[in-house]
Amino acid sequence: MKYAFIASLLGEYAIVKMCRWLQVSRSGFYRWRVREPSCRTLQRVLVTKAVINTFHDYNQRYGAPRIVVELNANNIPCSLNHVAEIMRERGLKGRNGKRFKYQPSPEAMSQVADNLLARDFKADVPNEKWVSDITYIRAGDSWVYLAVIIDLFSRQVVGWAMDEHMKVDLILDAFNMARAKRKVSPGLILHSDRGVQYRSWEYQQALESGGIKPSMSRKGNCWDNAVAESFFSRLKVEQVYAEDYETFGEAYQSVFEYIELFYNRVRRHSANGYRSPDEYEQQHYAQRA
């Protein structure tokens, strides 16, 4: 097993160093090389290289479970334990972090909607239930703010906006993007927390004009909007924390790449059976055709 591991790294490290690291003899490795490799050894070398390539192709965002799905989808059979072992041996660890921390803000009771969503984060069809939230991202010596709207059917980000402020215009820009991209029927539930932006007259009027039902989390309860919070957690772990933004433009370009090019189109989501939000929705509409 150690010899096969050394063979998979030929050209990257000197043989003498790898033998010393793994405490095997060079002569033993050379004898092993001239033997006809077994099918099992060849398979392990193939999977090892595929794991390493996939890990870096996805910018170190994927851990073992998603790499397994990716390899199996590309006709490279492997198990979770096998891939996890390879990643441990190579010191590969997907970007991960603690779950989001909630810091409650002062409560105001005006324009507070009922919690219609009631933590039911499953939707039978697109545009049945959306969730929205705001987060902040460091850029140089200041902060920029990101608002998103997520469709609970596929976890697709259907609307988003970034700015150097977090006024009501920020969430309206995200809302208007979502309305422009999706065909919305009256009765859609749009859930958020009780932030002052979501309780504003302008936002409430925008929802009412589209026949959209507002829903809001209970006082001080972050789990009522867990899907949006979880998205922000993944965004920061998989993209933001790996960067060092100096300007608003740098932060915007990075978030655009993550949402539009990776998350919506490529990232395998466990809630979708490890399919991307875009693929999950395409399959839904294809089945209905």
C-alpha positions as CSV (number, residue, x, y, z in Angstrom):
1,M,0.0,0.0,0.0
2,K,2.8,2.4,0.9
3,Y,4.6,1.6,-2.4
4,A,1.5,2.3,-4.4
5,F,1.2,5.6,-2.6
6,I,4.8,6.5,-3.5
7,A,4.2,5.5,-7.1
8,S,1.2,7.9,-7.3
9,L,3.5,10.8,-6.3
10,L,6.4,10.1,-8.6
11,G,7.5,13.4,-10.2
12,E,6.2,15.4,-7.3
13,Y,8.7,14.3,-4.6
14,A,12.0,12.6,-4.6
15,I,11.8,8.8,-4.0
16,V,14.4,8.8,-1.3
17,K,12.4,11.4,0.7
18,M,9.1,9.6,0.3
19,C,10.7,6.3,1.4
20,R,12.1,8.0,4.5
21,W,8.8,9.6,5.3
22,L,6.9,6.3,5.1
23,Q,9.8,4.3,6.7
24,V,10.2,1.9,3.8
25,S,13.4,0.9,1.9
26,R,14.3,2.2,-1.5
27,S,15.4,-1.2,-2.6
28,G,12.0,-2.6,-1.6
29,F,10.2,0.0,-3.6
30,Y,12.3,-0.6,-6.7
31,R,11.7,-4.4,-6.4
32,W,8.0,-3.7,-6.1
33,R,8.0,-1.5,-9.2
34,V,9.4,-4.2,-11.4
35,R,6.7,-6.6,-10.3
36,E,3.5,-6.7,-12.4
37,P,1.1,-4.5,-10.4
38,S,-2.2,-6.1,-9.2
39,C,-5.6,-4.8,-10.4
40,R,-6.2,-3.6,-6.9
41,T,-3.0,-1.6,-6.9
42,L,-3.8,-0.1,-10.3
43,Q,-7.3,0.8,-9.1
44,R,-6.0,2.5,-6.0
45,V,-3.5,4.6,-8.0
46,L,-6.3,5.6,-10.4
47,V,-8.6,6.6,-7.6
48,T,-5.9,8.5,-5.7
49,K,-5.1,10.6,-8.7
50,A,-8.8,11.2,-9.4
51,V,-9.3,12.3,-5.7
52,I,-6.4,14.7,-5.8
53,N,-7.5,16.2,-9.2
54,T,-11.1,16.6,-8.1
55,F,-10.2,18.2,-4.8
56,H,-8.2,20.9,-6.6
57,D,-10.5,21.2,-9.6
58,Y,-13.2,22.3,-7.1
59,N,-10.9,24.8,-5.4
60,Q,-10.6,22.6,-2.2
61,R,-14.3,23.1,-1.5
62,Y,-15.4,19.5,-1.5
63,G,-14.9,17.0,1.3
64,A,-14.9,13.2,0.9
65,P,-18.7,12.8,0.5
66,R,-19.0,15.1,-2.5
67,I,-15.8,13.8,-4.1
68,V,-17.3,10.3,-3.9
69,V,-20.4,11.5,-5.7
70,E,-18.3,13.3,-8.3
71,L,-16.1,10.3,-9.0
72,N,-18.9,7.9,-9.2
73,A,-20.7,10.2,-11.6
74,N,-17.6,10.0,-13.8
75,N,-17.5,6.2,-13.7
76,I,-14.7,5.9,-11.2
77,P,-16.2,3.5,-8.5
78,C,-15.1,4.3,-5.0
79,S,-16.4,4.3,-1.5
80,L,-16.6,7.0,1.1
81,N,-14.1,5.2,3.5
82,H,-11.6,4.7,0.6
83,V,-11.7,8.4,-0.4
84,A,-11.6,9.6,3.2
85,E,-8.5,7.5,3.7
86,I,-6.8,8.9,0.6
87,M,-7.5,12.4,1.7
88,R,-6.1,11.8,5.2
89,E,-3.0,10.3,3.7
90,R,-2.5,13.4,1.5
91,G,-3.5,15.9,4.1
92,L,-6.4,17.0,2.0
93,K,-9.3,18.7,3.8
94,G,-12.2,20.5,2.3
95,R,-12.8,24.0,3.5
96,N,-15.1,23.7,6.5
97,G,-16.0,25.6,9.5
98,K,-18.3,25.9,12.4
99,R,-22.0,26.5,11.9
100,F,-23.2,30.0,11.8
101,K,-23.4,31.9,15.1
102,Y,-26.5,34.0,15.8
103,Q,-26.3,37.4,17.4
104,P,-29.8,38.7,18.1
105,S,-30.5,42.4,17.4
106,P,-32.9,44.6,19.3
107,E,-36.5,43.6,18.6
108,A,-39.1,46.0,17.0
109,M,-42.6,44.8,16.6
110,S,-43.9,47.0,13.8
111,Q,-44.7,45.3,10.5
112,V,-43.9,41.8,11.8
113,A,-45.4,39.0,9.7
114,D,-46.4,35.6,11.1
115,N,-44.1,32.7,10.7
116,L,-45.9,31.0,7.8
117,L,-42.9,28.9,6.9
118,A,-42.7,27.2,10.3
119,R,-39.4,25.6,9.6
120,D,-40.9,23.6,6.7
121,F,-37.9,23.9,4.4
122,K,-39.2,21.5,1.7
123,A,-41.1,22.7,-1.4
124,D,-42.8,20.5,-4.0
125,V,-42.3,22.8,-6.9
126,P,-40.1,25.8,-7.8
127,N,-41.3,29.2,-6.6
128,E,-43.5,27.9,-3.8
129,K,-41.2,29.0,-0.9
130,W,-38.3,31.4,-0.9
131,V,-36.1,32.6,2.0
132,S,-34.0,35.7,2.2
133,D,-31.3,37.1,4.4
134,I,-28.4,39.6,4.6
135,T,-24.8,39.0,5.6
136,Y,-21.6,41.2,5.7
137,I,-18.2,40.6,4.1
138,R,-14.9,42.4,4.9
139,A,-13.4,44.4,2.0
140,G,-10.3,46.3,3.0
141,D,-11.0,48.5,6.0
142,S,-14.8,48.4,5.6
143,W,-17.7,46.0,5.1
144,V,-19.9,45.2,2.1
145,Y,-23.3,43.6,2.4
146,L,-24.9,40.8,0.5
147,A,-28.6,40.0,0.3
148,V,-29.9,36.7,-1.2
149,I,-33.1,35.0,-2.0
150,I,-33.1,31.2,-2.2
151,D,-35.7,28.9,-3.7
152,L,-36.3,26.1,-1.2
153,F,-37.3,23.6,-3.9
154,S,-33.7,23.4,-5.3
155,R,-31.8,25.7,-3.0
156,Q,-31.0,27.8,-6.0
157,V,-30.0,31.5,-5.4
158,V,-32.7,33.2,-7.5
159,G,-31.9,36.7,-6.5
160,W,-28.9,38.5,-4.9
161,A,-27.5,42.0,-4.5
162,M,-24.3,43.5,-3.0
163,D,-23.7,47.1,-1.9
164,E,-21.7,49.1,0.6
165,H,-24.8,49.7,2.6
166,M,-27.6,47.6,4.0
167,K,-30.5,49.9,3.4
168,V,-33.9,48.6,2.1
169,D,-32.6,49.1,-1.5
170,L,-30.3,46.2,-1.0
171,I,-33.0,43.6,-0.4
172,L,-35.3,45.3,-3.1
173,D,-32.5,44.8,-5.7
174,A,-32.2,41.1,-4.7
175,F,-36.0,40.8,-4.8
176,N,-36.3,42.5,-8.2
177,M,-33.7,40.1,-9.7
178,A,-35.6,37.1,-8.4
179,R,-38.9,38.5,-9.8
180,A,-37.2,39.1,-13.2
181,K,-35.8,35.6,-13.4
182,R,-38.8,33.6,-12.1
183,K,-42.4,33.3,-13.0
184,V,-44.1,33.9,-9.7
185,S,-47.8,33.1,-8.9
186,P,-49.8,34.6,-6.1
187,G,-49.3,32.6,-2.9
188,L,-45.6,32.3,-2.9
189,I,-44.2,32.5,0.7
190,L,-41.1,34.7,1.1
191,H,-39.5,34.1,4.5
192,S,-37.0,36.4,6.3
193,D,-35.9,37.4,9.8
194,R,-37.4,40.5,11.5
195,G,-34.7,42.9,10.3
196,V,-35.7,46.5,9.8
197,Q,-35.2,46.2,6.0
198,Y,-37.8,43.4,5.8
199,R,-40.3,45.3,7.9
200,S,-40.0,48.4,5.8
201,W,-43.0,49.8,4.0
202,E,-41.2,49.7,0.6
203,Y,-40.5,46.0,0.9
204,Q,-43.9,45.0,2.2
205,Q,-45.5,46.9,-0.7
206,A,-43.3,45.1,-3.2
207,L,-44.4,41.7,-1.8
208,E,-48.0,42.7,-1.8
209,S,-47.9,43.9,-5.4
210,G,-46.8,40.5,-6.5
211,G,-49.3,38.6,-4.3
212,I,-46.4,37.2,-2.2
213,K,-47.0,36.2,1.4
214,P,-44.4,37.6,3.9
215,S,-43.2,35.2,6.6
216,M,-40.8,36.1,9.4
217,S,-38.8,34.2,12.0
218,R,-39.8,34.2,15.6
219,K,-38.1,36.6,18.0
220,G,-34.4,35.6,18.5
221,N,-34.8,32.3,16.7
222,C,-32.1,31.8,14.0
223,W,-33.1,28.3,13.1
224,D,-36.4,29.6,11.6
225,N,-34.3,30.8,8.7
226,A,-31.7,28.0,8.8
227,V,-31.4,27.5,5.0
228,A,-30.3,31.1,4.3
229,E,-27.9,31.0,7.3
230,S,-26.4,27.8,6.1
231,F,-25.9,29.2,2.6
232,F,-23.9,32.1,4.1
233,S,-21.9,29.8,6.2
234,R,-20.9,27.7,3.1
235,L,-20.2,30.8,1.0
236,K,-17.8,32.2,3.6
237,V,-16.1,28.9,4.3
238,E,-15.8,27.8,0.6
239,Q,-15.0,31.2,-0.9
240,V,-14.8,34.3,1.3
241,Y,-12.4,33.1,4.0
242,A,-9.9,31.9,1.3
243,E,-9.7,35.4,-0.2
244,D,-8.5,38.8,1.0
245,Y,-10.6,41.4,-0.6
246,E,-9.3,45.0,-0.8
247,T,-12.2,46.6,-2.7
248,F,-15.9,46.3,-3.2
249,G,-15.2,45.2,-6.8
250,E,-13.0,42.3,-5.7
251,A,-15.6,41.1,-3.3
252,Y,-18.4,41.4,-5.9
253,Q,-16.5,39.5,-8.5
254,S,-15.7,36.7,-6.1
255,V,-19.3,36.4,-4.9
256,F,-20.6,36.4,-8.5
257,E,-18.2,33.6,-9.4
258,Y,-19.3,31.5,-6.4
259,I,-23.1,32.0,-6.8
260,E,-23.6,32.1,-10.6
261,L,-20.8,29.9,-11.8
262,F,-20.3,27.4,-9.0
263,Y,-23.1,27.2,-6.5
264,N,-26.1,27.3,-8.8
265,R,-24.7,25.4,-11.7
266,V,-22.1,23.0,-10.3
267,R,-22.1,22.5,-6.5
268,R,-23.7,19.2,-5.5
269,H,-26.3,19.8,-2.8
270,S,-27.1,17.0,-0.3
271,A,-30.8,18.2,-0.2
272,N,-31.0,17.6,-4.0
273,G,-29.6,14.1,-3.9
274,Y,-26.1,15.6,-4.6
275,R,-27.2,17.3,-7.7
276,S,-26.7,21.0,-8.4
277,P,-29.6,23.4,-8.0
278,D,-29.7,24.0,-11.7
279,E,-29.6,20.3,-12.6
280,Y,-32.2,19.5,-10.0
281,E,-34.6,22.0,-11.5
282,Q,-33.9,20.9,-15.1
283,Q,-34.7,17.3,-14.2
284,H,-38.0,18.5,-12.5
285,Y,-39.2,20.3,-15.6
286,A,-38.1,17.5,-17.9
287,Q,-40.2,15.0,-15.9
288,R,-43.2,17.3,-16.2
289,A,-42.8,17.8,-20.0
